[in-house]
Amino acid sequence: MSTPTFVDTHCHLDYIAAQTEHPDGLDAITPEAVLARAHAQGLAWLVNPTTSLDNITRVLALATAHDPVYAAVAIHPTDVACTQDAPDWEAQIREALKHPKVVAVGETGLDYYWDTSLKALQQHCFHTFLSLAVEHHKPVIVHDRDAHEDVAACIGDHPEVHGVMHCFSGDKDFARVMLDKGFYISFAGNVTFKKALDLQEAAQYVPLDRLLIETDSPFLSPMPHRGKPNEPARTFHVAECIAGLRGVSLDALCDTTTNNAQALFLPEGL
């Protein structure tokens, strides 16, 4: 029996490689080892987004060095304070977007849970990244935590933008709002958690042709690895959970989400 092929549409490979603890030992968290394990589970390719100005160089270097690794470039909403000390920050992003393996603008969005950055600054940066996504004809990878209404409103101001709600944290009703705006919905390891009933209902509701899967590793390791460092190989468990929720085969779920990832991030082919 062949191994189903999947795409991890959101993982932080540079964060994984920087870890100092891993259940498989220190030698097992090199990018090469992480990618080998993922490939053995069926990984076709992955998207590694930046989170700040500081890790752009590392993320682009990983994309350059490894064929299955693609990049996205933006600033995470909890890191936007860095723009206050970097007047050329937008120019830095524009330059990074020229890299041939950058397939999206991300991750960007709003995070009112940690609230480590002023909401006004988060929103300003989010609008800038949405504009850049439209300008560069790239999808946007949206981080949204406790900010559903404002995220939807900001995206509504940019009707030409398209992209994905990464690590979806809303319910079925919010999924409908974002689907109506033309977005894909991506689920991470927390959909496998026993008490994640709203997420599981949303994962059943989202049309198959708008569904994506991810790990957001090294965070949110799915069951049965909850509480341990996450990695792209565990996208398999997210796919397995959603296939079970929807009553479809694992092969069908992986094939469909892989095709969706291709359509969103690599419409002109690998």
C-alpha positions as CSV (number, residue, x, y, z in Angstrom):
1,M,0.0,0.0,0.0
2,S,1.4,3.4,-1.0
3,T,1.8,6.2,1.6
4,P,-0.7,9.1,1.2
5,T,1.0,12.3,0.1
6,F,0.3,15.5,2.1
7,V,1.5,19.1,2.3
8,D,2.3,20.8,5.6
9,T,1.0,24.3,4.7
10,H,2.4,26.0,7.8
11,C,5.4,25.0,9.9
12,H,8.4,26.9,11.4
13,L,11.3,24.7,10.3
14,D,13.8,27.3,11.5
15,Y,12.2,27.2,15.0
16,I,12.4,23.4,15.0
17,A,16.0,23.4,14.2
18,A,16.7,25.9,17.0
19,Q,15.2,23.7,19.7
20,T,17.4,22.4,22.5
21,E,15.1,19.5,23.5
22,H,13.5,16.9,21.4
23,P,12.2,13.4,22.3
24,D,14.3,11.9,19.5
25,G,17.5,13.6,20.7
26,L,19.5,16.7,19.7
27,D,20.9,15.1,16.5
28,A,17.4,14.5,15.2
29,I,16.2,18.1,14.9
30,T,18.4,19.2,12.0
31,P,16.4,20.3,9.0
32,E,17.6,17.3,7.1
33,A,16.5,14.9,9.8
34,V,13.1,16.6,10.2
35,L,12.5,16.5,6.4
36,A,13.6,12.9,6.2
37,R,11.0,11.8,8.8
38,A,8.3,13.9,7.2
39,H,9.1,12.4,3.8
40,A,8.9,8.9,5.2
41,Q,5.3,9.8,6.4
42,G,4.3,11.1,3.0
43,L,5.3,14.8,3.0
44,A,5.4,16.3,-0.5
45,W,6.4,19.8,0.5
46,L,5.9,22.5,3.1
47,V,5.6,26.2,3.6
48,N,7.8,27.9,6.2
49,P,6.6,31.4,7.1
50,T,8.7,34.2,8.7
51,T,7.5,35.7,11.9
52,S,9.8,38.7,12.2
53,L,12.5,40.7,10.3
54,D,15.1,38.7,12.2
55,N,14.3,35.3,10.8
56,I,13.9,36.2,7.1
57,T,17.4,35.3,6.3
58,R,17.1,31.9,8.0
59,V,13.8,31.1,6.3
60,L,15.0,32.0,2.9
61,A,18.2,30.0,3.4
62,L,16.2,26.9,4.3
63,A,14.0,27.3,1.2
64,T,17.1,27.7,-1.0
65,A,18.8,24.6,0.5
66,H,15.9,22.2,0.4
67,D,13.7,21.4,-2.5
68,P,10.6,20.5,-0.5
69,V,10.7,23.8,1.5
70,Y,8.9,26.9,0.3
71,A,8.8,30.2,2.2
72,A,6.3,33.0,3.1
73,V,7.4,36.4,4.2
74,A,5.7,38.8,6.7
75,I,5.7,39.7,10.4
76,H,3.7,37.9,13.0
77,P,1.2,40.3,14.8
78,T,2.9,39.8,18.2
79,D,6.2,40.9,16.6
80,V,5.1,44.0,14.8
81,A,6.8,46.3,17.4
82,C,10.0,45.5,15.5
83,T,8.8,47.8,12.8
84,Q,9.1,50.8,15.1
85,D,12.9,50.4,15.1
86,A,13.2,49.6,11.4
87,P,12.0,52.4,9.2
88,D,12.9,50.3,6.1
89,W,10.9,47.3,7.2
90,E,8.5,47.4,4.2
91,A,11.5,47.6,1.9
92,Q,13.0,44.5,3.6
93,I,9.8,42.6,3.0
94,R,9.5,43.7,-0.6
95,E,13.1,42.5,-1.3
96,A,12.4,39.1,0.4
97,L,9.2,38.7,-1.7
98,K,11.5,38.6,-4.8
99,H,13.0,35.2,-3.7
100,P,11.8,32.6,-6.2
101,K,10.6,30.2,-3.5
102,V,8.5,32.7,-1.6
103,V,4.9,31.5,-2.3
104,A,2.9,33.7,0.0
105,V,2.8,36.8,2.3
106,G,2.7,35.5,5.8
107,E,2.3,35.0,8.5
108,T,0.4,38.2,9.3
109,G,-2.9,39.0,11.0
110,L,-4.1,40.0,14.4
111,D,-3.6,38.5,17.8
112,Y,-5.5,40.0,20.7
113,Y,-4.9,37.1,23.0
114,W,-1.3,38.0,23.9
115,D,-1.8,41.6,23.1
116,T,1.9,42.3,23.2
117,S,1.6,44.8,20.4
118,L,-0.8,47.8,20.1
119,K,-3.9,46.8,18.2
120,A,-3.6,49.9,16.0
121,L,0.0,48.9,15.0
122,Q,-1.1,45.3,14.3
123,Q,-3.9,46.5,12.1
124,H,-1.6,49.0,10.2
125,C,0.9,46.2,9.5
126,F,-1.9,43.7,8.6
127,H,-3.3,46.2,6.1
128,T,0.2,46.7,4.6
129,F,0.7,43.0,4.2
130,L,-2.8,42.6,2.6
131,S,-1.9,45.3,0.1
132,L,1.5,43.6,-0.6
133,A,-0.3,40.3,-1.2
134,V,-2.6,41.9,-3.8
135,E,0.3,43.8,-5.4
136,H,2.5,40.8,-5.7
137,H,-0.3,38.4,-6.7
138,K,0.4,36.1,-3.8
139,P,-1.9,34.5,-1.2
140,V,-1.8,35.8,2.3
141,I,-1.4,33.5,5.4
142,V,-3.5,34.9,8.2
143,H,-3.0,34.4,11.9
144,D,-6.1,35.2,13.9
145,R,-6.4,34.8,17.7
146,D,-9.3,36.4,19.5
147,A,-9.7,38.9,16.7
148,H,-12.3,37.3,14.3
149,E,-14.3,40.4,13.7
150,D,-11.4,42.7,13.1
151,V,-9.6,40.2,10.9
152,A,-12.7,39.8,8.7
153,A,-13.1,43.6,8.6
154,C,-9.5,44.2,7.5
155,I,-9.7,41.5,4.8
156,G,-13.0,43.1,3.7
157,D,-11.1,46.3,2.9
158,H,-9.0,44.4,0.4
159,P,-11.5,42.6,-1.8
160,E,-8.9,41.3,-4.2
161,V,-6.9,39.5,-1.6
162,H,-7.0,35.7,-1.3
163,G,-5.3,33.2,1.0
164,V,-5.7,30.9,4.0
165,M,-6.8,31.2,7.6
166,H,-4.0,29.3,9.2
167,C,-4.4,27.2,12.3
168,F,-8.1,28.1,12.3
169,S,-9.4,29.0,15.7
170,G,-13.0,29.9,15.0
171,D,-16.2,28.0,14.8
172,K,-18.5,26.9,12.0
173,D,-20.0,30.3,11.7
174,F,-16.7,32.2,11.4
175,A,-15.6,29.6,8.9
176,R,-18.6,30.5,6.8
177,V,-17.6,34.2,7.0
178,M,-14.1,33.5,5.7
179,L,-15.2,31.0,3.1
180,D,-17.6,33.7,1.7
181,K,-14.5,35.9,1.3
182,G,-12.8,33.3,-0.8
183,F,-10.4,32.0,1.8
184,Y,-9.1,28.5,2.4
185,I,-9.4,27.1,6.0
186,S,-6.4,25.3,7.5
187,F,-6.5,23.0,10.5
188,A,-3.5,22.2,12.8
189,G,-2.9,19.7,15.6
190,N,-5.4,21.2,18.0
191,V,-8.3,19.9,15.9
192,T,-7.3,16.4,17.2
193,F,-7.8,17.5,20.9
194,K,-10.7,15.8,22.7
195,K,-12.4,19.0,23.7
196,A,-11.9,20.9,20.4
197,L,-15.6,20.4,19.5
198,D,-16.0,23.7,17.7
199,L,-12.9,23.1,15.6
200,Q,-14.0,19.6,14.8
201,E,-17.5,20.9,13.7
202,A,-15.8,23.5,11.5
203,A,-13.5,20.8,10.0
204,Q,-16.6,18.8,9.0
205,Y,-18.3,21.9,7.6
206,V,-15.6,23.4,5.4
207,P,-16.0,22.2,1.8
208,L,-13.3,19.7,0.8
209,D,-12.1,22.0,-2.0
210,R,-11.3,24.8,0.5
211,L,-9.6,22.6,3.2
212,L,-5.9,22.6,4.1
213,I,-3.9,20.9,6.8
214,E,-0.8,22.0,8.7
215,T,1.2,21.4,11.9
216,D,2.2,25.0,12.9
217,S,5.2,23.1,14.3
218,P,7.0,23.1,16.7
219,F,3.7,24.1,18.4
220,L,0.4,22.3,18.8
221,S,1.5,18.7,18.4
222,P,-1.5,16.6,17.6
223,M,-2.7,13.6,19.5
224,P,-1.1,11.2,20.4
225,H,1.9,13.5,20.7
226,R,0.3,16.4,22.5
227,G,2.7,18.2,24.8
228,K,5.8,17.2,22.8
229,P,7.6,19.3,20.2
230,N,5.8,19.1,16.9
231,E,7.2,18.6,13.4
232,P,5.9,18.2,9.8
233,A,5.7,14.4,9.9
234,R,2.8,14.8,12.3
235,T,0.6,16.5,9.6
236,F,-0.4,12.9,9.0
237,H,-2.2,12.8,12.3
238,V,-4.2,16.0,11.4
239,A,-5.2,14.4,8.1
240,E,-6.2,11.2,9.8
241,C,-8.4,13.0,12.4
242,I,-10.2,15.1,9.8
243,A,-10.7,12.1,7.5
244,G,-12.3,10.3,10.4
245,L,-14.5,13.3,11.2
246,R,-15.7,13.6,7.6
247,G,-16.1,9.9,7.0
248,V,-13.7,9.9,4.0
249,S,-10.6,7.8,3.3
250,L,-7.2,9.1,4.4
251,D,-6.1,8.8,0.8
252,A,-8.9,11.0,-0.4
253,L,-8.4,13.6,2.3
254,C,-4.6,13.8,1.6
255,D,-5.1,13.9,-2.2
256,T,-7.7,16.7,-1.9
257,T,-5.7,18.9,0.5
258,T,-2.5,18.4,-1.5
259,N,-4.3,19.6,-4.6
260,N,-5.8,22.5,-2.7
261,A,-2.3,23.5,-1.4
262,Q,-1.0,23.3,-5.0
263,A,-3.8,25.5,-6.3
264,L,-3.3,28.2,-3.6
265,F,0.5,28.3,-3.3
266,L,1.9,26.8,-6.5
267,P,-0.7,27.4,-9.2
268,E,2.0,27.3,-11.9
269,G,3.4,24.0,-10.7
270,L,6.3,22.9,-8.6
